[in-house]
């Protein structure tokens, strides 16, 4: 009776054949994201990323909006000279030349590709090697095939986890096979301190991440299936095909009935004519010409398609306007609301995905510079700030005037305004002081003062 009342409370628990089939398998997040399933999910999303322009555009828009090329490091120790040296070393080794082991990508290109991979695959690993950082895609980390279980740790989806403390001990990296495992002869174990795992987890108990758009794959396929159907329908209607039919007076079953053959002539030996513009066709008794046209959806279906695209953008928090890239009917207000909604998510992604990796990499580089005697050891050598990409005003005039009014009202400050533009207030003021000094030294007046007009 209690079970029955429970089912009455939640209709989706009804196992009727008309209800949507759902899994009721319990367990941790890894029960649903096993190595085999992860491998298949990644390949599905990679195929969409290669062949679907909407999906590739969404991933590129996310990577550009969240990362871009503006990620900067500011050292924040008490020694300004030390700070300048550390920032110059970062710029020289990480920005001005490649920083990965392949010698192809500087830190900006690496971060952008890392975030793109993280969105598409759900996982991205970075190995901190002596000769640089090494990118490891999700399918390269997996449980060695036929591996023997250890006494003090378990291997789950290629990650070694302590049985006692539940802490991550290391990662198994190697050549993947098509079942999500990795070949034994290629396996190499890396300690957790040498690897940074960026992953999009759905649950606390998930050891690996899921592709960002995996929940929208089915609806994406349906959308582009409709697009294909629309193109076929348009081609059929543009060709204006016709069919000449003859009423069959015989009662014989097929294939003995009279009709049109594939020889180019009908049963009476007449040549089958192609319907051309301006053609006059003279029919005989019993013959009828019928046009073949395809049915098109009603006009309201276009609005439905826009709603479908809105749903596709939901897993990555992209408003409809940014998913379609169509601003033809946009107003200032709805454009700003759309960007504000997206920027909340972009800011969170910077805090949760980009900054933890950059912070860990910077602290590692500081240790290397101190070991090489390029920097002096300091107790506060790890103090720093990461400046990520910020986004311009939607309407510069209106929003700058709004900031000006907020300053007058005491509701904000210049530090906050500069931070929204990806700048440090101190850097801005120091540079402005240098410019003012230069202008005064050279006698340059940017805006001449207006002299009062003498009264007549």
C-alpha positions as MATLAB code, in Angstrom:
seq = 'XXXXXXXXXXXXXXXXXXXXXXXXXXXXXXXXXXXXXXXXXXXXXXXXXXXXXXXXXXXXXXXXXXXXXXXXXXXXXXXXXXXXXXXXXXXXXXXXXXXXXXXXXXXXXXXXXXXXXXXXXXXXXXXXXXXXXXXXXXXXXXXXXXXXXXXXXXXXXXXXXXXXXXXXXXXXXXXXXXXXXXXXXXXXXXXXXXXXXXXXXXXXXXXXXXXXXXXXXXXXXXXXXXXXXXXXXXXXXXXXXXXXXXXXXXXXXXXXXXXXXXXXXXXXXXXXXXXXXXXXXXXXXXXXXXXXXXXXXXXXXXXXXXXXXXXXXXXXXXXXXXXXXXXXXXXXXXXXXXXXXXXXXXXXXXXXXXXXXXXXXXXXXXXXXXXXXXXXXXXXXXXXXXXXXXXXXXXXXXXXXXXXXXXXXXXXXXXXXXXXXXXXXXXXXXXXXXXXXXXXXXXXXXXXXXXXXXXX';
ca = [
       0.000    0.000    0.000;
       2.865    2.396    0.781;
       4.526    1.581   -2.536;
       1.237    2.277   -4.324;
       0.772    5.635   -2.616;
       4.386    6.537   -3.453;
       3.737    5.864   -7.137;
       0.573    7.942   -7.042;
       2.691   10.828   -5.761;
       5.130   10.589   -8.726;
       3.479    9.678  -12.008;
       6.827    9.122  -13.743;
       7.326    6.042  -11.554;
       4.480    4.357  -13.395;
       5.980    1.648  -15.633;
       3.134    1.782  -18.146;
       4.104    1.199  -21.771;
       3.001    4.738  -22.695;
       5.456    6.275  -20.257;
       8.942    7.212  -21.415;
      11.419    4.424  -20.766;
      13.856    5.555  -18.089;
      16.678    3.830  -16.296;
      16.235    3.168  -12.594;
      19.770    1.906  -12.083;
      21.210    3.236   -8.842;
      24.786    3.670   -7.714;
      27.452    6.332   -8.009;
      28.017    8.602  -10.977;
      30.592    6.158  -12.311;
      27.879    3.536  -12.772;
      26.425    5.653  -15.550;
      29.764    6.951  -16.861;
      31.785    3.784  -17.277;
      34.866    3.693  -19.491;
      32.970    2.138  -22.395;
      30.147    4.674  -22.202;
      32.553    7.584  -21.844;
      34.425    6.481  -24.933;
      31.195    6.292  -26.959;
      29.860    9.619  -25.668;
      33.110   11.377  -26.551;
      33.086   10.014  -30.097;
      29.467   11.109  -30.615;
      30.275   14.668  -29.554;
      33.507   14.699  -31.544;
      31.545   13.701  -34.638;
      29.139   16.583  -34.008;
      32.095   18.907  -33.503;
      33.560   17.856  -36.851;
      30.414   17.785  -38.980;
      27.791   19.984  -37.329;
      28.319   23.729  -37.851;
      26.029   24.680  -34.958;
      27.911   22.543  -32.436;
      31.359   23.604  -33.636;
      30.243   27.245  -33.526;
      28.960   26.877  -29.958;
      32.230   25.354  -28.745;
      34.346   27.991  -30.479;
      32.150   30.793  -29.148;
      32.535   29.428  -25.625;
      36.310   29.087  -25.921;
      36.656   32.598  -27.315;
      34.286   34.175  -24.788;
      35.628   32.424  -21.690;
      39.353   32.335  -22.507;
      40.266   34.494  -25.497;
      43.853   35.764  -25.355;
      43.682   38.066  -22.323;
      44.632   35.803  -19.393;
      47.357   37.633  -17.428;
      49.355   37.062  -14.233;
      50.080   39.792  -11.696;
      52.560   39.021   -8.929;
      51.416   40.547   -5.626;
      54.392   40.256   -3.241;
      55.613   43.177   -1.131;
      58.603   43.642   -3.467;
      57.611   45.518   -6.637;
      60.917   44.706   -8.305;
      60.403   40.989   -7.664;
      56.875   41.265   -9.041;
      58.129   42.857  -12.240;
      60.770   40.165  -12.721;
      58.229   37.358  -12.177;
      55.775   38.879  -14.653;
      58.525   39.339  -17.241;
      59.619   35.709  -16.825;
      56.010   34.540  -17.286;
      55.650   36.679  -20.387;
      58.930   35.480  -21.858;
      58.480   31.736  -21.206;
      54.706   31.332  -21.462;
      53.480   34.014  -23.869;
      56.304   34.977  -26.208;
      57.210   31.388  -27.057;
      55.574   27.923  -27.010;
      55.149   26.451  -23.555;
      53.969   22.907  -24.359;
      56.158   19.880  -25.032;
      55.346   19.877  -28.764;
      56.696   23.407  -29.184;
      53.541   24.633  -30.942;
      51.322   26.491  -28.466;
      51.881   29.394  -26.114;
      49.766   29.660  -22.959;
      46.920   31.553  -24.677;
      46.542   28.979  -27.462;
      46.876   26.138  -24.957;
      44.167   27.511  -22.656;
      41.791   28.064  -25.551;
      42.257   24.541  -26.921;
      42.090   23.116  -23.417;
      38.701   24.721  -22.780;
      37.411   23.702  -26.217;
      38.394   20.079  -25.472;
      36.910   20.264  -21.979;
      33.525   21.350  -23.411;
      33.504   18.853  -26.274;
      34.870   15.756  -24.498;
      34.089   16.481  -20.848;
      37.703   15.773  -19.804;
      41.085   17.370  -20.306;
      44.350   16.410  -18.575;
      47.616   18.342  -18.404;
      50.879   16.718  -17.375;
      53.451   19.067  -15.821;
      56.641   17.772  -17.420;
      60.147   19.198  -17.022;
      60.270   20.231  -20.674;
      56.811   21.876  -20.625;
      53.138   21.115  -20.244;
      51.685   18.130  -22.091;
      48.059   17.957  -23.258;
      46.287   14.642  -22.641;
      42.800   14.093  -24.073;
      40.183   12.126  -22.158;
      40.488    8.873  -24.103;
      44.202    8.625  -23.259;
      43.398    8.113  -19.564;
      41.858    4.754  -18.736;
      42.189    1.544  -16.786;
      44.889   -0.779  -18.174;
      43.236   -3.813  -19.736;
      43.387   -6.832  -17.434;
      45.159   -4.923  -14.659;
      45.533   -6.551  -11.258;
      43.786   -4.831   -8.356;
      46.045   -3.231   -5.776;
      45.603   -3.594   -2.019;
      45.556    0.080   -1.058;
      43.861    1.757   -4.040;
      41.197    1.215   -6.675;
      41.441    2.201  -10.351;
      38.233    3.830  -11.571;
      38.094    5.114  -15.155;
      41.896    5.308  -15.212;
      42.178    7.182  -11.895;
      43.866    5.585   -8.878;
      41.903    6.389   -5.705;
      43.030    5.538   -2.188;
      40.743    3.011   -0.503;
      41.358    4.571    2.899;
      41.414    8.344    2.370;
      39.536    8.436   -0.993;
      42.149   10.856   -2.292;
      43.346   10.672   -5.904;
      46.811    9.121   -6.072;
      47.527    9.106   -9.801;
      46.412    8.614  -13.389;
      46.996    5.859  -15.946;
      47.865    7.324  -19.346;
      48.459    5.356  -22.528;
      47.238    4.416  -26.003;
      43.432    4.021  -25.969;
      41.504    1.208  -27.592;
      37.922    1.277  -28.865;
      36.452   -0.047  -25.596;
      37.619    2.801  -23.389;
      40.546    0.920  -21.847;
      44.230    1.473  -22.605;
      46.772   -1.053  -23.816;
      49.026   -2.478  -21.104;
      52.253   -2.047  -23.061;
      51.628    1.707  -23.445;
      50.551    2.373  -19.846;
      52.384    4.916  -17.750;
      51.293    6.033  -14.294;
      51.615    9.680  -13.270;
      51.309   10.910   -9.712;
      48.450   13.272   -8.934;
      50.828   16.166   -8.175;
      52.079   16.037  -11.773;
      48.653   16.092  -13.472;
      45.840   18.632  -13.599;
      42.435   17.129  -14.414;
      39.853   19.519  -15.857;
      36.479   17.798  -16.042;
      32.769   18.578  -16.279;
      31.224   16.394  -13.587;
      27.509   15.844  -13.166;
      27.664   14.431   -9.629;
      30.045   14.521   -6.685;
      30.606   10.797   -7.133;
      31.649   11.133  -10.805;
      35.346   10.541  -11.348;
      35.235   11.753  -14.966;
      33.352   14.416  -16.881;
      30.589   14.272  -19.457;
      30.537   16.267  -22.752;
      28.759   19.593  -22.299;
      26.155   19.088  -25.036;
      25.451   15.400  -24.475;
      21.915   16.077  -23.177;
      21.118   18.010  -26.371;
      22.476   15.499  -28.923;
      19.081   13.935  -29.632;
      17.377   17.262  -30.214;
      20.295   18.458  -32.398;
      19.882   15.395  -34.616;
      16.146   16.032  -34.887;
      16.686   19.684  -35.786;
      19.101   18.932  -38.601;
      16.898   16.069  -39.770;
      14.153   18.640  -40.207;
      16.551   20.928  -42.088;
      17.374   18.085  -44.500;
      13.666   17.389  -44.991;
      12.999   21.064  -45.705;
      15.749   21.164  -48.336;
      14.427   18.021  -50.017;
      10.910   19.470  -50.024;
      12.138   22.724  -51.524;
      14.017   20.870  -54.284;
      10.964   18.768  -55.133;
       8.748   21.839  -55.366;
      11.341   23.738  -57.416;
      11.565   20.906  -59.965;
       7.745   20.860  -60.433;
       7.624   17.093  -61.147;
       4.575   15.583  -62.799;
       3.287   12.074  -63.288;
       1.111   10.838  -66.154;
      -1.268    8.149  -64.995;
      -3.551    5.861  -67.012;
      -6.671    4.316  -65.652;
      -6.250    0.559  -65.903;
      -9.411   -1.106  -67.127;
      -8.078   -4.628  -66.615;
      -8.643   -6.580  -63.450;
      -5.366   -8.504  -63.658;
      -3.088   -8.193  -60.620;
       0.473   -6.739  -60.929;
       2.771   -7.109  -62.773;
       0.314   -7.762  -65.623;
      -1.497   -4.430  -65.276;
      -0.848   -1.737  -67.820;
       1.468    1.059  -66.718;
       4.735    2.839  -67.391;
       7.885    0.814  -67.843;
      11.533    1.814  -67.411;
      12.291    1.505  -71.152;
      11.383    5.115  -71.940;
       8.119    4.041  -73.581;
       4.700    3.134  -72.275;
       2.740   -0.054  -73.022;
       1.405    1.473  -76.223;
       4.918    2.161  -77.523;
       4.672    5.913  -77.026;
       7.795    7.778  -75.969;
       7.607    9.160  -72.475;
       7.956   12.922  -72.670;
       9.903   15.048  -70.207;
       7.869   17.969  -68.862;
       9.631   21.180  -69.930;
       8.657   24.854  -69.539;
       5.934   25.807  -72.043;
       5.295   22.215  -73.055;
       1.819   21.299  -74.302;
       0.842   17.739  -73.548;
      -2.121   16.159  -75.252;
      -3.589   13.386  -73.210;
      -5.563   10.419  -74.432;
      -8.733    9.001  -72.935;
      -8.050    7.635  -69.459;
      -4.773    9.580  -69.014;
      -4.293   12.170  -66.316;
      -1.371   14.477  -65.465;
      -0.753   15.042  -61.747;
       1.772   17.374  -60.166;
       3.853   16.022  -57.309;
       4.380   18.496  -54.489;
       5.667   18.059  -50.949;
       3.837   19.343  -47.917;
       5.551   22.111  -45.980;
       5.063   22.885  -42.272;
       2.910   25.800  -41.221;
       4.473   29.216  -40.626;
       4.370   28.712  -36.870;
       6.917   25.906  -37.221;
       9.733   28.436  -37.667;
       9.095   29.798  -34.184;
       9.132   26.255  -32.889;
      12.591   25.760  -34.431;
      13.844   28.824  -32.575;
      12.579   27.315  -29.337;
      14.440   24.114  -30.209;
      17.673   26.075  -30.670;
      17.028   27.767  -27.351;
      16.893   24.332  -25.701;
      20.156   23.340  -27.410;
      21.876   26.354  -25.853;
      20.645   25.609  -22.319;
      23.310   23.025  -21.323;
      26.014   25.655  -21.911;
      23.903   28.627  -20.752;
      23.910   30.374  -24.122;
      20.799   32.495  -24.794;
      19.012   32.020  -28.114;
      20.492   35.199  -29.582;
      24.031   33.926  -29.050;
      23.247   30.385  -30.227;
      21.890   31.622  -33.572;
      24.243   34.588  -33.932;
      21.284   36.484  -35.394;
      20.954   40.057  -34.121;
      18.724   41.301  -36.932;
      15.706   41.868  -34.686;
      17.630   42.664  -31.520;
      17.132   45.734  -29.377;
      19.639   47.213  -26.964;
      17.718   45.899  -23.963;
      17.325   42.260  -25.034;
      20.919   42.172  -26.335;
      22.241   43.373  -23.013;
      20.076   40.924  -21.060;
      21.322   38.052  -23.273;
      24.967   39.036  -22.789;
      24.547   39.522  -19.047;
      23.037   36.059  -18.719;
      25.893   34.513  -20.704;
      28.575   36.480  -18.855;
      27.474   35.149  -15.485;
      28.271   31.666  -16.773;
      31.508   32.753  -18.476;
      32.710   34.339  -15.232;
      31.939   31.159  -13.275;
      33.797   29.071  -15.850;
      36.843   31.310  -15.485;
      36.755   30.923  -11.697;
      36.132   27.171  -11.690;
      38.034   25.961  -14.772;
      40.628   28.456  -16.026;
      41.980   30.053  -12.843;
      42.671   26.817  -10.910;
      44.814   25.522  -13.769;
      46.668   28.816  -14.352;
      47.237   29.235  -10.597;
      48.742   25.770  -10.305;
      50.940   26.328  -13.353;
      52.148   29.737  -12.122;
      53.134   28.400   -8.685;
      55.035   25.577  -10.389;
      56.889   28.064  -12.608;
      57.762   30.235   -9.591;
      59.352   27.210   -7.924;
      61.357   26.529  -11.087;
      62.519   30.151  -11.365;
      63.632   30.177   -7.741;
      65.471   26.858   -8.194;
      67.223   28.297  -11.273;
      68.188   31.450   -9.321;
      66.173   33.603  -11.708;
      64.169   34.824   -8.696;
      64.981   35.176   -5.034;
      63.113   32.980   -2.596;
      60.439   34.829   -0.639;
      57.855   33.800    1.942;
      55.140   35.516   -0.092;
      56.373   34.354   -3.526;
      53.060   32.604   -4.178;
      50.926   35.727   -3.848;
      49.468   36.667   -7.211;
      46.314   37.591   -9.079;
      44.960   36.161  -12.314;
      43.209   38.529  -14.705;
      40.968   36.736  -17.173;
      39.210   38.018  -20.244;
      36.559   40.657  -19.672;
      33.903   41.793  -22.079;
      33.229   45.217  -23.604;
      30.112   47.260  -23.111;
      27.112   46.312  -25.228;
      26.368   50.029  -25.650;
      29.534   51.943  -24.626;
      27.864   55.341  -24.309;
      24.916   54.246  -22.185;
      26.896   51.901  -19.951;
      29.796   54.302  -19.403;
      27.304   57.012  -18.423;
      25.680   54.526  -16.052;
      29.101   53.819  -14.449;
      29.692   57.571  -14.129;
      26.375   57.986  -12.315;
      27.138   55.021  -10.060;
      30.444   56.648   -9.115;
      28.651   59.870   -8.225;
      26.140   57.939   -6.131;
      28.925   56.066   -4.342;
      27.451   52.715   -5.459;
      30.670   51.486   -7.132;
      34.373   52.356   -7.442;
      37.013   52.623  -10.150;
      38.629   49.325   -9.161;
      35.404   47.433   -9.902;
      34.876   49.265  -13.187;
      38.457   48.555  -14.326;
      38.166   44.905  -13.265;
      35.085   44.483  -15.472;
      37.254   45.542  -18.401;
      40.021   43.088  -17.477;
      42.334   45.822  -16.189;
      43.979   46.554  -12.862;
      43.200   49.964  -11.383;
      46.797   50.489  -10.295;
      48.102   49.719  -13.791;
      45.631   52.155  -15.307;
      46.502   54.972  -12.895;
      50.267   54.390  -13.180;
      50.076   54.479  -16.974;
      47.886   57.568  -16.900;
      50.389   59.332  -14.628;
      53.173   58.535  -17.104;
      51.094   59.863  -19.994;
      50.210   63.085  -18.141;
      53.880   63.614  -17.298;
      54.861   63.090  -20.936;
      52.205   65.494  -22.209;
      53.207   68.166  -19.725;
      56.894   67.727  -20.562;
      56.222   68.228  -24.288;
      53.628   70.933  -23.870;
      50.796   68.965  -25.448;
      47.248   70.072  -24.613;
      44.644   67.470  -25.580;
      41.540   69.537  -24.845;
      42.131   73.294  -24.958;
      40.318   75.256  -22.298;
      37.451   77.390  -23.541;
      38.084   81.039  -22.887;
      35.054   83.048  -21.804;
      33.647   85.327  -24.481;
      33.888   88.985  -23.367;
      30.603   90.755  -22.974;
      29.663   93.142  -25.753;
];
